[in-house]
Amino acid sequence: MGSPKSPAGRRYMARMMPAMLLYVAVLFGSIYILRHLEPGGLLIWIVAVAPAVPIIGAIVAMGLYMAEETDEFLRATMAQSMLWGIGVTITLCTIWGFLENADLLPHPPLYLIFPLFCASFGLAQPFVSRRYR
């Protein structure tokens, strides 16, 4: 996402990369604590939700990029790619939900929705950009 050549793209990368690295570290730390240390009370809630904080940071980085990018073409292709990513994510989750309701598929963890969106969004970008070439 974003052109690393633009100032907004560089700021996006400077925000997104630490958020994703922090996400991986917090996720592994959270899993370890939940499985091996068996926290209780308020601590279990904090540990369980901790991996969501860097994801929120990544979402904020995406929003800031959209607000800061001055190149209208880059913003438009990004918005279209995000819409395709959201559309694919909602479609797959809806279909899965109906199949799950009929006991044809298992219940997946909801935390996989953001990675599904990111994958759909990322896969949409070259197709959206190619449309204008």
SVG drawing of the C-alpha trace seen along z (x, -y; Angstrom):
<svg xmlns="http://www.w3.org/2000/svg" viewBox="-28 -16 39 47">
<polyline fill="none" stroke="black" stroke-width="0.4" points="0.0,0.0 1.2,-3.5 4.1,-4.6 7.3,-4.6 8.4,-7.5 5.8,-9.8 6.2,-11.4 2.8,-9.9 4.0,-6.5 7.2,-6.7 5.2,-7.8 2.8,-4.9 5.7,-2.4 7.2,-4.0 3.9,-3.4 2.9,-0.1 6.1,1.9 6.5,1.3 2.8,2.1 3.1,5.4 6.4,6.3 4.8,5.4 1.7,7.5 3.8,10.6 5.7,10.1 2.6,9.4 0.7,12.3 3.4,14.8 3.8,13.4 0.1,13.5 -0.2,17.1 2.7,18.1 1.3,16.4 -2.2,17.8 -0.9,21.4 1.9,21.6 1.2,19.0 -2.6,19.3 -3.3,15.7 -6.6,15.0 -8.8,12.0 -8.3,8.8 -4.8,9.9 -6.3,12.6 -8.5,10.0 -5.5,7.7 -3.3,10.5 -6.1,11.8 -6.9,8.5 -3.3,7.2 -2.7,8.5 -5.6,6.3 -3.8,3.1 -1.1,3.3 -3.8,4.2 -5.7,1.1 -2.4,-0.8 -2.1,0.8 -5.7,-0.3 -4.9,-3.8 -1.8,-3.8 -4.0,-2.9 -6.4,-5.6 -3.7,-8.2 -2.1,-7.2 -5.5,-7.8 -5.8,-11.2 -2.2,-12.3 -1.6,-11.1 -1.8,-14.0 -1.7,-12.0 -5.4,-11.5 -4.6,-8.5 -2.8,-6.7 -5.7,-7.5 -8.3,-6.4 -6.6,-3.1 -6.1,-2.5 -9.7,-3.2 -10.9,-0.8 -8.5,1.9 -9.8,1.5 -13.4,1.7 -12.5,4.9 -10.8,6.3 -13.8,5.5 -16.2,6.9 -14.2,10.2 -13.9,10.4 -17.7,9.8 -18.6,12.2 -16.4,15.1 -17.4,14.5 -21.1,14.5 -20.8,17.7 -18.8,19.4 -21.4,18.3 -24.2,19.9 -22.2,23.1 -21.3,23.1 -24.9,22.7 -25.7,25.9 -22.9,27.7 -20.9,28.1 -17.9,26.1 -16.3,25.4 -16.3,22.1 -13.1,20.2 -11.5,17.8 -12.7,14.2 -9.2,12.8 -8.6,14.2 -10.9,11.6 -8.2,8.9 -5.6,11.1 -8.2,12.1 -9.0,8.5 -5.3,7.7 -4.8,10.6 -7.8,9.6 -6.8,5.9 -3.3,6.8 -4.4,9.1 -6.8,6.5 -4.1,3.7 -2.4,5.0 -5.7,5.6 -7.1,2.2 -3.8,0.5 -3.6,2.5 -7.0,1.2 -5.5,-2.2 -2.4,-1.2"/>
</svg>
